[in-house]
Amino acid sequence: MRFLKKVLAAIVAFFSRQETEASEPLIPKIDPEKLKKKLDLQRIAKENGAKGIPAHSATQLTHAEHAVRGELGRMREQTVKYGEQRIKQIQNRLDSIDITVNMNRAIELGNEFVRSSDHHLTREEGRMTSFATDVKTKFQILTAFRKEHRLLDISAKNPSGAYIFLQVLIVIACCVAEGALNATFFGSGLEGGLLSGFSMAFALSFFNVLICFLCGFVFRYKNHVIAAFRFWGWVSFSFAATVTLALAILISAVRHVLSVSEDGSQNPLPLAVQNVLSGTFPIQDLESLVLFFGTLLFGVVGLWKGYRLLDSYPGYAPVWKQYSEAHHVYIELVDELRSRLEVEKTDVLQKIDNAVQGAEKEINAFRYNMSQKAIVKKQVAETLVMADETLQSLTRFYQNENMMARPSGSPAPEYFDQPVVFGELEMPDFDVSRDEIKLEEQESLLGRMVAQVEPMRGKIQASFNQQNIQLQPLQDLV
C-alpha cells in the first residue's frame, strides 16, 4: 500500500512539473539571420530604395524598420516576462524555506521522549507492582521451603510435558524390548510358539519395568529431610530390587523348564516356581543367564527413569515452578517495557538526525535558489543586449541595402544616421540583499540546532537510563 502511494505521488509530481514547465514562458532565442529572412529585409530594402522610399525629408521609420523593432520588441517583452515569472517562482521557494519549525521540533523531541517514557512506566505501574508482589511472595515461600528442607539455592528440575511423555515412551520401549527378548527364548518351548511366548514374556517384563518405575518415583523420598519419608524411600528401592531380582530368577527358571519340558502345552510358571522353591538353580545355560541379567538391566532402567522423572527432592518442583512462572511473567513485562523504551529512544534520535539533515537540505536549497536568481538575471540581460545589437544590425542592414538601391538623385533621409532604439521596459527585481540576510539567519539557526543536538542526545540517553534503573531493582529482587 505504501509503495502504491509513492508511485501515485511520483506520477502526480511528474505531470504537475510538466504542466508548470509548459505554462512557464520560455526565453526567446534571437537569430539575426532567421529574422532577416523572415522579414525579407533585403528585398524590401532594395524595392523601397529603388522607389526613393523613404523620402529625404522623412522622419518616421519605414514599415520594414518598424517590423524589425516590433519583432525584437516582442522578444524583449517575452524575455522580461520570463524573468519576472522565474524570479517570482524562485522567490516563493525562498520565502517558503524556514528551518525554525524543524529546530523547535528537534528541541521538543527530548522533552517528548521524557514524557512518553514516564507515561509508559506510569501506565504499567499497577501491573508491575502486582507482578512484583506476586514474585516476592512466591520467593518467600520458596525460601521458606528451602530453609525447612535444608536445600541449596539451586533450581528445581521442572520438566516439560514433552520430556515426561518421552520418558514414558522410553519405559514402554523397555517393556517391549524385554518382552521381545523373553519371547525369543520362550517361544521355542511353548505350544503356541512365538506369539504365546511374547504374551507371557510381555506380561512379566511389563510388571518388572512398571514396578521398578513406580518404585523409582517413590525412591526420591530417600532425599527427604524427614526420617520417616527417607525410610519409605529406601523401602521402595528394596521392594524394586526384590521384585526385579525375583522376576529375573523366575524368568530364568521358566526358560530352564521350557528347555527340559517335552509337553509345550503345560503352563511353565507353576513348574518354574516349584523348581525354585525346591532349590533347583535356574541358570543352567547361556540363554538363562542372558534372561537373568536382561531382566535386572531393564528393572534398573525402569527404576532410574522413575527416580529421574521429576526433581530428586519430592515437593520442591511445584514450589519452584510457581516462583519461576511468576518471575518469568514479571521479567517478560520488564523486557517489554525496556524494548519499548529502546525503540522509542532510537526513533527519537533518528527523528533528530532527520531534522538536522532536513535543515541542512533546506539551507542548500536556499543557496541554490539564490544562485538561480543570478542565472536568470544573466539570461535576461544577455538576451536584452542581444536584442539591442540585433536591432542595430538589422536596421543598419536595411538602411545600407536601401541606400545602395536608391536613384542618384534621391538621397537617404537624415534619420538613417541615428540608431533605432527600443522603448523603456520595467525590469524584474533581481536584488538578493534581503535573501542574503535571511540566509544568514537560517545558517545561524542551523548552527544553534547542530550545537544542541549532542545535549539533546545526552538528555534522551539520561532519561532512558533513569527509566531503565527504575526497572532494574525489581528485576533483580530475587
Secondary structure, DSSP 8 states (H G I E B T S, - for coil): -HHHHHHHHHHHHHHHHHHHHHHS-------HHHHHHHHTHHHHHHHHHHTT-S-TT--S--HHHHHHHHHHHHHHHHHHHHHHHHHHHHHHHHHH--THHHHHHHHHHHHHHHHHHHHHHHHHHHHHHHHHHHHHHHHHHHHHHHHHTT--S-------HHHHHHHHHHHHHHHHHHHHHHHHHHGGGSTTHHHHHHHHHHHHHHHHHHHHHHHHHHHGGGG-SSHHHHHHHHHHHHHHHHHHHHHHHHHHHHHHHHHH-S-TTS-HHHHHHHHHHTT--S--SHHHHHHHHHHHHHHHHHHHHHHHSS-SSTTHHHHHHHHHHHHHHHHHHHHHHHHHHHHHHHHHHHHHHHHHHHHHHHHHHHHHHHHHHHHHHHHHHHHHHHHHHHHHHHHHHHHHHHHHHS-TT----GGGGS--------------HHHHHHHHHHHHHHHHHHHHHHHHHHHHHHHHHHHHHHHHHHHT--
